Amino acid sequence: MKYWLLVFLSCFIHHFSLAQFDTAKIDIVRDKYGVPHIFAKTDAEVAYGLAWAASEDDFKTIQESLLAGKAMMGIYQGKKGASIDYIVHLLRIKELVEEKYDSDLSPAFKKLLEGYCAGLNAYAAKHNDQVLLKKAFPVTPKDMVEYSVLQMSILSGADKALASIFKGTVPLLNNLKAAGSNAFAFNSSKTTDGQVYLDINAHQPLEGPVAFYEAHLCSEEGWNIIGANFPGAPCILHGCNQYLGWAHTVNNPDKLDIYQLEINPENKLQYKFDGNWETLEERNVLLKVKVSGIIIPVRKKAYWSKYGPTLITDKGTFSIRMPALMDIRGLQEWYQFNKAKNFTEFKAALNLMAIPGYNVVYADKYDTIYYLSNGRIPIRDPRYNWKETLPGNTSATLWNDLHPLIDLPQVLQPKSGFVFNTNHSPFHSTEGPENPINKDLTMGYETLENNRSRRF
């Protein structure tokens, strides 16, 4: 019986991976540095090749990333991993993806995800000894989107906010001390040879889920880009194609709010909202935790208020709210950056407003340079101090709308001939009066300078 199950699983993975892809038509050519250059007719086939090449180089990290999104880290890593699984359940990431996957993602991007998953599953089927957790396969496109939403939530500060609530140290909304990423763009008015220059100098660790993986992706459908991504991403996250390029650095607008609920003294599951008692949504979460080689089921409660994910602690009941938990199209926006041929198409991708953070420094062969301090930032009531823990008993603090792209700090084609960012204030992104102006303090943009911004 066990043998039959193993054969069935192997055949299912093989079928899922290879049914729509002729691997003889996918070429992976590595240069002398080991960087894969991947060529195929379609974008989906190139994504298949990217998954295979990235798996050859770091299959373990890709799997660990996807296990986190699938809420299966407890089975693999024990108690430490189970805390990540609980966060996935608490944030209702699976429900968000299930709700929006069919309606919100484009057909072209879904094909890309299918190609990448097929490559991962084929690699797993052929290298069974490298598989960390057989139950994690086959990987599906929804699994990939779930992990991306988890990463976007972490980018927005969810891990720090939840840790501060668990530890009783709220509020904890400090500026991120970035290690030192830099991005510069110069157009022909600034350069001695009349060329456009883009410097991509983001700093990431050498290993782990946010280590850069370099690749060149080229299809007959107009995808031709070289740059870097993170393990498990199906496209380039920053780099350049034959028309344009962009760089990212970390920024830190206010992307997450913490609320303290006013609890009914007679019922800890009721909280006051606009004068009425509302009841927290309560769910039982089943976590599977490996302890001494044995998988033990652990049940925990997960709560949800009108504001969002909620934790009941000895110091009070707190909810968090962040725009990152309201959209699943972040990776699709990056894919559209990959395929953009000019600033108009790149700006159209930015208008998806699906990536919750990062500065963008852009340049193209048409002599256009651009800076944007990107973010999914709520439109907030200015009567409240949004840097502190907020009252969770009024609709006045329950935002629903986001600032449009035009509201965000940005500079296009400045007379100075350059734009830049070194993890410092977005209101100093060029020279002179064309710098953005800080018009809305509720957006929470950083205003700090650092040694690199001053020296530049």
VENDAVEN-V486564 format. One record per pair of residues at least 4 apart in sequence whose C-alpha atoms are under 8 Angstrom apart, sorted by the first residue. I is the first residue (numbers start at 1). J is the second residue. D is the distance in Angstrom with one decimal. If there is no record, write none. Layout:
((I:J:D) (I:J:D))
This chain:
((1:5:6.4) (2:6:6.3) (3:7:6.2) (4:8:6.1) (5:9:6.1) (6:10:6.1) (7:11:6.1) (8:12:6.0) (9:13:6.1) (10:14:6.1) (10:125:6.3) (11:15:6.0) (12:16:6.0) (13:17:6.0) (13:121:6.0) (13:122:7.0) (13:125:6.4) (13:137:7.2) (13:138:5.6) (14:18:6.0) (14:19:7.9) (14:121:7.1) (14:122:6.0) (14:125:6.3) (15:19:5.4) (16:118:6.6) (16:121:7.4) (16:138:7.4) (17:21:7.8) (17:117:7.2) (17:118:3.9) (17:119:6.3) (17:120:7.7) (17:121:5.3) (17:122:5.1) (18:22:7.3) (18:118:6.5) (18:122:6.8) (21:45:6.8) (21:115:7.9) (22:26:7.5) (25:40:6.1) (25:41:7.4) (26:38:7.2) (26:39:5.9) (26:40:4.8) (26:41:7.8) (26:45:6.5) (26:46:6.9) (26:49:6.4) (27:38:5.6) (27:39:5.1) (27:40:6.4) (27:49:7.4) (28:36:6.1) (28:37:5.7) (28:38:4.6) (28:39:6.6) (28:49:6.6) (28:53:7.3) (29:36:5.6) (29:37:5.1) (29:38:6.3) (30:34:5.1) (30:35:5.3) (30:36:4.4) (30:37:5.9) (31:35:5.6) (31:36:6.8) (31:37:7.5) (35:214:6.2) (35:215:5.7) (35:216:7.7) (36:50:8.0) (36:53:6.7) (36:214:7.7) (36:215:5.3) (36:216:6.3) (37:215:6.1) (37:216:4.6) (37:217:6.1) (37:218:7.6) (38:46:6.1) (38:49:6.3) (38:50:6.8) (38:215:7.8) (38:216:6.2) (38:217:5.1) (38:218:6.0) (39:46:6.1) (39:217:6.6) (39:218:5.0) (39:219:5.7) (40:45:5.9) (40:46:5.4) (40:218:6.8) (40:219:5.0) (40:220:6.8) (41:45:6.9) (41:46:7.7) (41:219:5.1) (41:220:4.7) (41:221:6.9) (42:46:6.4) (42:219:5.3) (42:220:5.9) (42:221:5.7) (43:47:6.2) (43:112:6.3) (43:218:7.8) (43:219:5.6) (43:220:7.7) (43:221:6.4) (43:223:6.7) (44:48:6.3) (44:111:5.8) (44:112:4.4) (44:113:7.4) (44:114:7.0) (44:115:4.5) (44:116:7.0) (45:49:6.4) (45:112:8.0) (45:115:5.9) (45:116:8.0) (46:50:6.1) (46:115:7.7) (46:217:6.5) (46:218:6.9) (46:219:6.4) (47:51:6.2) (47:112:6.1) (47:113:7.6) (47:115:5.4) (47:116:4.7) (47:119:7.5) (47:234:5.9) (47:235:7.3) (48:52:6.3) (48:115:4.7) (48:116:4.4) (48:117:7.1) (48:118:6.2) (48:119:4.3) (48:120:7.5) (49:53:6.1) (49:116:7.6) (49:119:6.4) (50:54:5.9) (50:116:7.1) (50:119:7.7) (50:215:7.8) (50:217:7.7) (50:234:7.2) (51:55:6.0) (51:116:5.4) (51:117:7.4) (51:119:5.1) (51:120:5.5) (51:232:7.5) (51:234:7.3) (52:56:6.3) (52:119:5.3) (52:120:6.1) (52:122:8.0) (52:123:6.1) (53:57:6.5) (54:58:6.0) (54:59:6.8) (54:213:7.7) (54:231:7.2) (55:59:4.0) (55:60:7.8) (55:62:7.2) (55:120:7.1) (55:123:7.1) (58:62:6.7) (58:231:7.7) (59:63:6.2) (59:130:7.6) (60:64:6.2) (60:130:7.6) (60:131:7.9) (60:132:7.3) (61:65:6.1) (61:208:6.2) (61:209:6.1) (61:231:6.6) (62:66:6.3) (62:209:7.4) (62:231:5.2) (62:232:5.1) (63:67:6.0) (63:131:7.9) (63:132:7.2) (64:68:6.3) (64:73:7.6) (65:69:6.7) (65:147:6.9) (65:209:6.4) (65:231:7.6) (65:232:7.1) (66:70:6.1) (66:143:6.8) (66:144:6.7) (66:147:6.0) (66:232:7.5) (67:71:6.1) (67:72:5.1) (67:73:5.5) (67:136:6.9) (68:72:6.1) (68:73:5.5) (68:81:7.9) (68:84:6.6) (68:85:6.7) (68:88:7.9) (68:147:6.7) (69:88:7.0) (69:143:6.5) (69:144:7.4) (69:146:5.2) (69:147:3.9) (69:148:7.6) (69:150:6.4) (70:85:7.8) (70:136:7.9) (70:143:6.1) (70:146:7.1) (70:147:7.2) (71:82:7.9) (71:84:7.0) (71:85:4.2) (71:86:7.5) (71:88:6.2) (71:89:7.5) (72:76:6.8) (72:81:7.8) (72:82:7.7) (72:85:6.4) (72:136:7.8) (72:288:7.5) (73:77:5.5) (73:78:7.2) (73:81:4.4) (73:82:5.9) (73:84:6.9) (73:85:6.2) (74:78:4.5) (74:79:6.0) (74:80:7.0) (74:81:4.3) (74:82:3.9) (74:83:7.6) (74:84:7.9) (74:85:6.7) (74:287:7.1) (74:288:5.7) (74:289:4.4) (74:290:6.1) (75:81:7.6) (75:82:7.7) (75:288:5.7) (75:289:5.0) (75:290:4.9) (75:295:6.5) (76:81:7.2) (76:132:7.5) (76:133:6.9) (76:289:7.9) (76:290:6.7) (77:81:5.0) (77:82:7.6) (77:289:7.8) (77:290:6.8) (78:82:6.2) (78:289:5.0) (78:290:4.4) (78:291:6.0) (79:83:6.7) (79:289:6.1) (79:290:7.2) (79:291:7.7) (80:84:7.4) (81:85:6.6) (81:289:7.9) (82:86:6.2) (82:287:6.6) (82:288:7.3) (82:289:6.2) (83:87:6.5) (84:88:6.4) (85:89:6.4) (85:287:7.1) (86:90:5.9) (86:285:7.6) (86:287:7.2) (87:91:6.0) (88:92:6.2) (88:93:5.8) (88:94:7.6) (88:150:7.1) (89:93:6.7) (89:94:7.5) (89:285:7.0) (89:302:7.4) (90:302:5.5) (90:303:7.1) (90:304:8.0) (90:309:6.0) (90:310:7.8) (91:308:7.9) (91:309:5.7) (91:325:7.5) (92:96:6.3) (93:97:6.3) (93:146:6.2) (93:149:6.9) (93:150:7.2) (93:325:7.4) (94:98:6.1) (94:146:6.3) (95:99:6.0) (96:100:6.2) (96:325:7.6) (96:326:7.5) (96:327:8.0) (96:328:7.8) (97:101:5.4) (97:142:6.8) (97:145:7.0) (97:146:6.4) (97:328:6.6) (98:102:7.9) (98:142:7.7) (100:104:5.4) (100:105:7.7) (100:327:8.0) (100:328:7.2) (101:105:5.9) (101:142:7.4) (101:328:7.6) (104:328:7.7) (104:329:7.3) (105:109:6.6) (105:110:6.7) (105:328:8.0) (105:329:6.5) (105:332:7.3) (106:110:6.3) (106:332:7.9) (107:111:6.3) (108:112:6.4) (109:113:6.3) (109:332:6.2) (109:335:7.5) (110:114:6.2) (110:141:7.3) (111:115:6.2) (112:116:6.3) (112:234:7.2) (113:117:6.1) (113:141:5.3) (113:144:7.7) (113:234:6.7) (114:118:6.0) (114:140:7.3) (114:141:5.9) (115:119:6.3) (116:120:6.4) (116:234:6.1) (117:121:6.1) (117:139:5.9) (117:140:6.0) (117:141:6.4) (118:122:6.0) (119:123:6.2) (120:124:6.2) (120:139:7.3) (121:125:6.1) (121:137:6.8) (121:138:5.7) (121:139:6.5) (122:126:6.3) (123:127:6.0) (124:128:5.5) (124:130:7.3) (124:131:6.2) (124:137:7.9) (127:131:7.1) (133:137:7.8) (139:143:6.3) (139:144:7.8) (140:144:6.8) (141:145:6.4) (142:146:6.1) (143:147:6.4) (144:148:6.3) (144:232:7.6) (145:149:6.2) (145:328:6.8) (145:331:7.9) (146:150:6.3) (147:151:6.2) (148:152:6.1) (148:328:7.8) (148:330:7.5) (148:331:7.2) (149:153:6.1) (149:324:7.1) (149:325:7.1) (149:327:7.9) (149:328:6.2) (149:330:7.9) (150:154:6.3) (151:155:6.1) (152:156:6.2) (152:324:5.9) (152:330:7.9) (152:355:7.4) (152:356:6.6) (153:157:6.5) (153:158:5.5) (153:159:7.8) (153:322:7.8) (153:324:5.5) (153:325:6.7) (154:158:5.1) (154:159:5.6) (155:356:7.5) (155:357:7.2) (156:255:5.4) (156:256:6.3) (156:322:7.3) (156:324:6.8) (156:356:6.7) (156:357:7.3) (157:161:6.1) (157:255:7.4) (157:256:6.7) (158:162:6.0) (158:256:7.4) (159:163:6.0) (160:164:6.1) (160:172:7.4) (161:165:6.4) (161:170:7.7) (161:171:8.0) (161:172:6.5) (161:173:7.4) (161:258:7.5) (161:320:7.8) (162:166:6.1) (163:167:6.0) (164:168:5.9) (164:169:4.9) (164:170:5.2) (164:171:7.1) (164:172:6.1) (165:169:6.2) (165:170:5.7) (165:311:7.6) (165:313:7.6) (165:318:7.3) (166:311:8.0) (166:313:7.0) (168:313:7.9) (168:315:6.5) (170:389:7.2) (171:258:7.6) (171:388:6.0) (171:389:5.6) (173:387:6.7) (173:388:7.7) (175:252:6.5) (175:446:7.2) (176:252:6.5) (178:250:6.9) (178:423:6.5) (179:203:7.0) (180:202:7.4) (180:203:6.2) (180:422:6.7) (180:423:6.9) (181:201:5.9) (181:202:4.2) (181:203:5.0) (181:249:5.5) (181:250:7.3) (181:422:5.7) (181:423:6.4) (182:199:7.9) (182:200:6.9) (182:201:5.0) (182:202:5.7) (182:203:7.9) (182:249:6.4) (182:420:7.6) (182:421:5.8) (182:422:4.5) (182:423:7.1) (183:198:7.5) (183:199:5.5) (183:200:5.3) (183:201:5.7) (183:202:7.2) (183:247:6.1) (183:248:7.0) (183:249:6.8) (183:361:6.3) (183:420:5.5) (183:421:5.4) (183:422:6.6) (184:197:8.0) (184:198:5.8) (184:199:5.1) (184:200:7.2) (184:361:6.7) (184:418:7.2) (184:419:5.9) (184:420:4.4) (184:421:6.7) (185:196:7.5) (185:197:5.6) (185:198:4.5) (185:199:6.3) (185:361:6.6) (185:362:6.7) (185:363:6.1) (185:369:6.3) (185:370:7.8) (185:418:5.5) (185:419:5.4) (185:420:6.4) (186:190:6.1) (186:191:6.8) (186:196:5.7) (186:197:5.2) (186:198:6.6) (186:363:7.7) (186:369:6.9) (186:417:5.7) (186:418:4.4) (186:419:6.8) (187:191:6.6) (187:194:7.5) (187:195:6.7) (187:196:4.6) (187:197:6.6) (187:363:7.7) (187:367:5.5) (187:368:6.7) (187:369:6.4) (187:417:5.4) (187:418:6.5) (188:192:7.7) (188:193:7.5) (188:194:4.3) (188:195:5.2) (188:196:5.6) (188:367:6.5) (188:417:7.2) (189:194:6.9) (189:416:7.8) (189:417:5.4) (190:194:7.7) (190:416:7.3) (190:417:5.0) (190:418:7.1) (191:195:6.4) (191:196:7.3) (195:367:7.8) (196:363:7.0) (196:364:7.2) (196:365:6.7) (196:367:5.9) (197:363:7.2) (198:245:7.2) (198:246:7.5) (198:247:7.9) (198:362:7.3) (198:363:6.1) (199:247:7.5) (200:239:7.6) (200:246:7.5) (200:247:5.1) (200:248:7.5) (201:247:7.7) (202:247:7.6) (202:248:6.7) (202:249:6.0) (204:210:6.7) (204:211:5.6) (204:212:6.7) (205:210:6.9) (205:211:5.2) (205:212:7.8) (206:211:5.3) (206:212:7.3) (207:211:5.1) (209:230:6.4) (209:231:5.9) (210:230:5.3) (210:231:7.1) (211:230:5.9) (211:231:7.3) (212:228:5.6) (212:229:5.5) (212:230:5.3) (212:231:7.6) (213:228:5.1) (213:229:5.3) (213:230:5.8) (213:231:6.7) (214:226:7.5) (214:227:5.5) (214:228:4.2) (214:229:6.6) (215:226:5.8) (215:227:5.9) (215:228:6.2) (215:236:7.8) (216:224:7.3) (216:225:5.7) (216:226:4.2) (216:227:6.6) (217:223:6.7) (217:224:5.5) (217:225:5.4) (217:226:6.3) (218:222:7.6) (218:223:5.2) (218:224:4.2) (218:225:6.6) (219:223:5.1) (219:224:6.5) (222:339:6.9) (223:338:7.0) (223:339:5.8) (224:241:5.7) (224:242:7.1) (224:338:7.9) (224:339:7.8) (225:236:7.5) (225:239:7.0) (225:240:5.6) (225:241:4.2) (225:242:7.2) (225:338:6.6) (226:236:7.3) (226:239:5.7) (226:240:5.7) (226:241:6.4) (227:236:5.9) (227:237:7.3) (227:238:5.7) (227:239:3.9) (227:240:6.4) (228:236:5.4) (228:237:6.0) (228:238:5.9) (228:239:6.4) (229:233:6.2) (229:235:6.9) (229:236:5.0) (229:237:4.9) (229:238:7.0) (230:237:7.7) (233:331:7.7) (235:331:7.8) (235:334:7.2) (235:335:5.9) (235:338:7.4) (236:334:7.2) (236:335:7.2) (236:338:6.7) (237:334:6.0) (238:245:7.5) (238:246:5.8) (238:247:5.5) (238:248:6.7) (239:245:5.5) (239:246:5.8) (239:247:6.6) (240:244:5.6) (240:245:3.8) (240:246:6.5) (240:338:7.7) (241:245:6.3) (241:338:7.0) (241:339:8.0) (243:340:7.9) (243:341:5.5) (243:342:6.5) (243:364:5.8) (243:365:5.7) (244:340:7.8) (244:341:6.9) (244:342:6.8) (244:362:7.5) (244:363:5.8) (244:364:3.9) (244:365:6.1) (245:362:5.9) (245:363:5.6) (245:364:6.2) (246:360:6.5) (246:361:5.5) (246:362:4.3) (246:363:6.5) (247:359:7.9) (247:360:5.8) (247:361:5.2) (247:362:6.5) (248:358:5.9) (248:359:5.3) (248:360:5.0) (248:361:6.5) (249:358:5.7) (249:359:5.1) (249:360:7.0) (249:421:7.1) (249:422:7.1) (249:423:6.3) (250:357:7.4) (250:358:4.8) (250:359:6.1) (250:423:5.9) (251:357:6.5) (251:358:5.1) (251:359:5.8) (251:373:6.9) (251:374:8.0) (251:423:6.0) (251:424:7.7) (251:446:7.8) (252:357:7.4) (252:358:7.9) (252:444:7.8) (252:445:6.2) (252:446:6.2) (253:357:7.7) (253:375:7.2) (253:377:7.6) (253:443:6.2) (253:444:4.9) (253:445:4.1) (253:446:6.3) (254:377:6.9) (254:387:7.8) (254:442:7.8) (254:443:5.8) (254:444:4.6) (254:445:6.6) (255:322:6.0) (255:323:7.0) (255:324:8.0) (255:356:7.3) (255:357:7.9) (255:375:7.5) (255:376:6.8) (255:377:5.8) (255:378:7.7) (256:320:7.0) (256:321:5.8) (256:322:4.6) (256:323:7.5) (257:320:5.6) (257:321:5.4) (257:322:6.5) (257:386:7.1) (257:387:8.0) (257:389:7.4) (257:390:7.5) (258:318:6.8) (258:319:5.8) (258:320:4.6) (258:321:6.7) (258:388:7.8) (258:389:5.3) (258:390:6.1) (259:307:7.9) (259:318:5.4) (259:319:5.1) (259:320:6.2) (259:389:5.5) (259:390:4.6) (259:391:5.6) (259:392:4.9) (260:316:7.0) (260:317:5.9) (260:318:4.5) (260:319:6.5) (260:389:6.7) (260:390:6.2) (260:391:5.6) (260:392:5.1) (261:271:6.1) (261:272:7.3) (261:316:7.6) (261:317:5.6) (261:318:5.8) (261:319:7.3) (261:391:6.7) (261:392:4.5) (261:393:6.1) (262:271:5.3) (262:272:5.5) (262:317:7.8) (262:391:7.9) (262:392:6.6) (262:393:6.1) (263:267:7.4) (263:268:6.0) (263:269:7.3) (263:270:5.8) (263:271:4.4) (263:272:6.5) (263:317:7.4) (264:268:6.0) (264:269:7.6) (264:270:5.4) (264:271:5.8) (264:272:7.2) (264:277:7.5) (269:279:5.7) (269:280:5.4) (270:277:5.9) (270:278:5.4) (270:279:4.4) (270:280:6.1) (271:277:5.4) (271:278:5.3) (271:279:6.4) (271:280:7.3) (271:393:7.4) (272:276:5.4) (272:277:4.5) (272:278:6.1) (272:393:5.3) (273:277:6.3) (273:278:6.6) (273:392:7.3) (273:393:4.2) (273:394:5.2) (273:395:7.2) (274:393:6.1) (274:394:4.9) (274:395:6.5) (275:393:7.8) (279:305:7.7) (280:303:6.2) (280:304:5.7) (280:305:5.3) (281:303:5.5) (281:304:5.0) (281:305:6.5) (282:301:6.7) (282:302:5.9) (282:303:4.8) (282:304:6.8) (283:301:5.7) (283:302:5.2) (283:303:6.4) (284:299:6.5) (284:300:5.9) (284:301:4.9) (284:302:6.4) (285:299:5.6) (285:300:5.2) (285:301:5.9) (285:302:6.5) (286:297:6.6) (286:298:5.8) (286:299:4.7) (286:300:6.6) (287:297:5.8) (287:298:5.0) (287:299:6.1) (287:300:7.6) (288:295:6.1) (288:296:5.7) (288:297:4.6) (288:298:6.1) (289:294:8.0) (289:295:5.4) (289:296:5.2) (289:297:6.3) (289:298:7.1) (290:294:5.3) (290:295:4.4) (290:296:6.2) (291:295:6.3) (291:296:6.9) (302:309:7.9) (302:310:7.4) (302:311:7.5) (303:309:6.2) (303:310:5.0) (303:311:6.5) (304:308:5.3) (304:309:4.7) (304:310:5.1) (304:319:7.7) (305:309:6.6) (305:310:6.4) (305:319:7.0) (306:398:8.0) (307:319:6.2) (307:320:6.5) (307:321:5.7) (307:392:7.8) (307:398:6.5) (308:319:5.9) (308:320:5.8) (308:321:5.5) (309:319:5.5) (309:320:5.7) (309:321:7.2) (310:317:7.1) (310:318:5.5) (310:319:4.2) (310:320:6.6) (311:317:5.7) (311:318:5.4) (311:319:6.4) (312:316:6.3) (312:317:4.4) (312:318:6.6) (313:317:5.8) (313:318:7.9) (319:392:7.8) (321:325:8.0) (322:326:7.7) (323:327:7.3) (323:356:7.2) (323:376:6.0) (323:377:7.1) (323:378:7.3) (323:402:8.0) (324:354:7.9) (324:355:7.8) (324:356:5.8) (324:376:7.3) (327:354:6.2) (328:354:7.1) (329:333:6.2) (329:352:7.9) (329:354:5.4) (329:355:7.6) (330:334:6.6) (330:354:4.7) (330:355:4.8) (330:356:8.0) (331:335:6.2) (331:355:8.0) (332:336:6.3) (333:337:6.4) (333:349:5.6) (333:350:7.0) (333:352:6.7) (333:354:6.6) (333:355:7.3) (334:338:6.4) (334:349:7.8) (335:339:6.6) (336:340:6.1) (336:346:7.4) (336:349:5.8) (337:345:8.0) (337:346:5.7) (337:349:6.3) (340:345:5.2) (340:346:5.3) (341:345:6.4) (341:346:7.5) (342:346:6.3) (342:364:7.1) (342:366:8.0) (343:347:5.9) (343:364:7.4) (343:368:7.5) (344:348:6.2) (345:349:6.4) (346:350:6.4) (347:351:6.2) (348:352:7.1) (349:353:8.0) (350:354:7.9) (350:405:7.7) (351:404:8.0) (351:405:6.3) (353:375:7.4) (353:376:6.4) (353:404:7.9) (353:405:7.2) (354:376:7.1) (355:374:7.7) (355:375:6.6) (355:376:6.9) (356:374:7.2) (356:375:4.6) (356:376:4.6) (356:377:7.7) (357:373:7.6) (357:374:5.3) (357:375:4.2) (357:376:6.7) (358:373:6.5) (358:374:5.6) (358:375:6.9) (359:371:7.4) (359:372:5.7) (359:373:4.4) (359:374:5.5) (359:421:7.5) (360:370:7.9) (360:371:5.7) (360:372:5.1) (360:373:6.3) (360:374:6.8) (361:369:7.6) (361:370:5.9) (361:371:4.7) (361:372:6.7) (361:419:7.2) (361:420:6.8) (361:421:7.6) (362:368:7.9) (362:369:5.5) (362:370:5.0) (362:371:6.3) (363:367:7.1) (363:368:5.5) (363:369:4.4) (363:370:6.6) (364:368:5.5) (364:369:6.8) (368:412:7.7) (368:413:6.2) (369:412:6.2) (369:413:5.5) (369:418:7.3) (369:419:7.2) (370:410:7.3) (370:411:5.6) (370:412:4.5) (370:413:6.3) (370:419:6.7) (371:410:5.2) (371:411:5.1) (371:412:6.6) (371:419:6.1) (371:420:7.2) (371:429:7.2) (372:408:7.1) (372:409:5.9) (372:410:4.3) (372:411:6.7) (372:426:8.0) (373:408:6.4) (373:409:5.5) (373:410:6.4) (373:426:6.2) (374:405:7.9) (374:408:6.7) (374:409:7.8) (375:408:7.6) (376:402:6.5) (376:403:7.2) (377:402:5.5) (377:403:5.8) (377:443:6.3) (378:399:6.5) (378:400:7.0) (378:401:5.9) (378:402:4.2) (378:403:6.0) (378:443:7.3) (379:399:6.6) (379:400:7.6) (379:401:5.8) (379:402:5.3) (379:403:5.7) (379:442:7.8) (379:443:7.7) (380:397:7.3) (380:399:6.1) (380:442:6.2) (380:443:7.9) (381:396:6.8) (381:397:6.8) (381:442:7.8) (382:442:6.3) (384:390:7.7) (384:397:7.9) (385:390:7.5) (385:442:7.7) (386:390:6.9) (386:442:6.3) (386:444:7.8) (387:444:7.5) (390:397:7.4) (391:397:7.2) (392:397:7.2) (394:398:7.1) (395:399:7.8) (403:407:6.0) (403:408:7.5) (404:408:7.4) (409:426:6.3) (409:427:7.0) (409:436:5.4) (409:437:7.3) (409:438:7.7) (410:426:7.8) (410:435:7.9) (410:436:6.1) (411:419:7.5) (411:429:7.5) (411:430:7.8) (411:434:7.0) (411:435:6.8) (411:436:6.8) (413:417:6.9) (413:418:7.9) (414:418:6.8) (414:419:7.7) (414:430:7.3) (414:434:6.4) (415:434:8.0) (416:430:7.0) (416:431:6.0) (416:432:7.5) (418:430:6.1) (418:431:8.0) (419:429:5.5) (419:430:4.8) (420:429:5.3) (420:430:6.4) (421:425:7.9) (421:426:7.3) (421:429:6.1) (421:453:7.3) (422:450:7.8) (422:452:6.3) (422:453:5.8) (423:450:8.0) (424:428:7.9) (424:446:7.1) (424:447:6.9) (424:448:5.5) (424:449:5.1) (424:450:6.3) (424:453:6.7) (425:429:7.5) (425:445:7.5) (425:446:5.5) (425:447:4.4) (425:448:5.2) (425:449:6.1) (426:436:7.2) (426:445:7.6) (426:446:7.5) (426:447:7.2) (427:435:5.7) (427:436:4.9) (427:437:6.0) (427:438:6.8) (427:447:7.2) (428:435:5.9) (428:436:7.3) (429:435:6.1) (429:436:7.7) (430:434:7.2) (430:435:5.9) (431:435:6.7) (441:445:7.4) (449:453:6.1) (449:454:6.9) (450:454:6.3) (451:455:6.1) (452:456:6.0))
